[in-house]
Amino acid sequence: SGKDHCSRISIAYTSYLLHCLRDPLNYYGKAHGVYIDLLNLAVNAQQAQRVFFEPLKNLLLNSPYFNEVGFEPRVQEIFFFSRPVRCFSGHSESEGWEGYEVMAVVLDEIAAHDVEDTEFQVEEVNDLTEQIGRMLSFNGTVWLDEVEYDEETNEEEI
């Protein structure tokens, strides 16, 4: 339905906006020598690499703008040459992300966790977004890539 594509476009556009600033670290009051990190968290490593990271890398490789400013796609990271910006694609099975200067997080396929109790699942997602909110070193953004609606109650289900 295009949610993954929209997530990749959002990360690419955020990277572009950060490149429009002369000094993004100064603009956001961050110390020089750090990076602004944009993060995608998938359910597993295969999804992180194949569904998000590889298509994001290809999107940037096909962009005249990003080819002009220069970037290096590494194994699980995209490093930009002209601005202190990095894009990561991780997964919930990997190590923690504490210590990163995270501006935006995409929680990819958040509803894919095998949880029978919907009320518990909503609480689990709320706890996760709260933890990530604390991790954001900016007044950043968390995007959920799997929100559905219950047709009977017309309420959000995660």
TAZILIN-V233605 format. One record per backbone hydrogen bond with DSSP energy under -0.5 kcal/mol. NH is the residue of the N-H (numbers start at 1). CO is the residue of the C=O. If there is no record, write none. Layout:
BEGIN
nh & co
NH & CO
NH & CO
END
This chain:
BEGIN
nh & co
6 & 2
7 & 3
8 & 4
9 & 5
10 & 6
11 & 7
12 & 8
13 & 9
14 & 10
15 & 11
16 & 12
17 & 13
18 & 14
19 & 15
20 & 16
21 & 17
21 & 18
27 & 23
28 & 24
29 & 26
30 & 25
34 & 31
36 & 84
37 & 35
37 & 101
38 & 86
39 & 104
40 & 88
41 & 106
42 & 40
42 & 90
48 & 44
49 & 45
50 & 46
51 & 46
51 & 47
52 & 47
53 & 48
54 & 49
56 & 52
57 & 53
58 & 54
59 & 55
60 & 56
61 & 57
62 & 58
63 & 60
64 & 62
67 & 63
68 & 64
69 & 65
70 & 66
72 & 79
74 & 72
74 & 77
78 & 87
79 & 72
79 & 77
80 & 85
81 & 70
82 & 70
85 & 83
86 & 36
87 & 78
88 & 38
89 & 76
90 & 40
92 & 42
94 & 91
100 & 97
102 & 100
102 & 135
103 & 37
104 & 37
105 & 141
106 & 39
107 & 105
107 & 143
108 & 41
108 & 106
109 & 145
110 & 107
112 & 109
113 & 110
115 & 113
118 & 116
121 & 117
122 & 118
123 & 119
124 & 120
125 & 121
126 & 122
127 & 123
128 & 124
129 & 125
130 & 126
131 & 127
132 & 128
133 & 129
134 & 130
135 & 131
136 & 132
137 & 102
138 & 102
140 & 138
141 & 103
143 & 105
145 & 107
145 & 143
146 & 144
148 & 157
150 & 155
151 & 149
154 & 150
155 & 150
157 & 148
END
